[in-house]
Amino acid sequence: MNCRPGCAACCIAPSISSPLPGLPQGKAAGVPCPHLDAALRCRLFGQAQRPAVCSHLRPEPEMCGTSAADALRRLDALERATAPTGPLG
């Protein structure tokens, strides 16, 4: 499966705990990555600065759904289901 043009759900919904350029503490869930361009493409794609979690993420029908909005809902639900709980979560 290929990425859906103009989607960027995987660059918005998940949190990123590793540092990335301009965000030494990572990225919070639900916040668009600052490295998205106007067409919602990753400006770090193919570069060493791109976080490993992003490089290893591959589009799958279960994750991407039928539309960009569906993908955002699915990834948001997955993020909430896997978020740490407790005093630090």
N, C-alpha and C positions, 0 to 999 in steps of 0.2 A: 504494500500500500504506500502511496506517496502522500506527502503533506498536502492539505487543502490550501490553495492560495488564499491569502487574506485571513487566515484563521487565527493563528498565534495563541490558541487556548493553552498549549503546553508552555508558553512563555508568560502566561498570566496566572493561571490557577495554582500551580504548585509553588511551594516555598523552595528556596535553594539555600541550603545551610553552608555551602562552601563560599569562600570569597570570590567575587568577580570584579572586573575593572569598575571602579567607581562605587562599589558596594562591598567594603571589606567584611561586613557582617552577613553578607548574603542578601536574599530577597524574600520578602514576606509573601505569603500566599495571597492570591487575589490582586496583587499589584503587578501591572505590566512591567516587564523587564525594560530597563532604560536603553538596552541595546537593540530594541526593535526599531526598524526604520519606518518611514511613512507608509510603506506597503506591507507592514507587519512581517518583515523578514528579519532574521537575526544577522546583525552586523558582525558578530563574532563567529559565525558559521565557518568551519574549516580552519580556525585559528587556534593556537595553543592556549590562549586566554579563556576560551570557552570552557565552562565547567564540565567536568566529566559526566555529571548527572544529565546534562543536556546532550552531550555527545552520544551517550548510550541510549537515550530515549528514542524509540522508533514508533512511528504511527501504526496503530492496530485498530481494526474495526470496533472492538469493545471500548477503546479509549476515545476514538474520534467520532463515533456515531454517524449521524446523517447530515450534520451541518456544523458550522462553527459554534453556534449557540448550544447545540447538543453536546459538542466536545467540551465546551466550557462547563456545562452542568455536570457532565460525567467526571471530568478531572477535579472539579470542585468537591464533588461527593467523595472521590477517592482520597483527596487531600485531607478532608475532614475525618474520614474513616481511619486514616493512618497517622494522624497528628498525635504527637506525644500528649499524655495526660499527666495530671499531677501538679505539684507546686511550680514546676518550671514549664509546663505545657500549656 
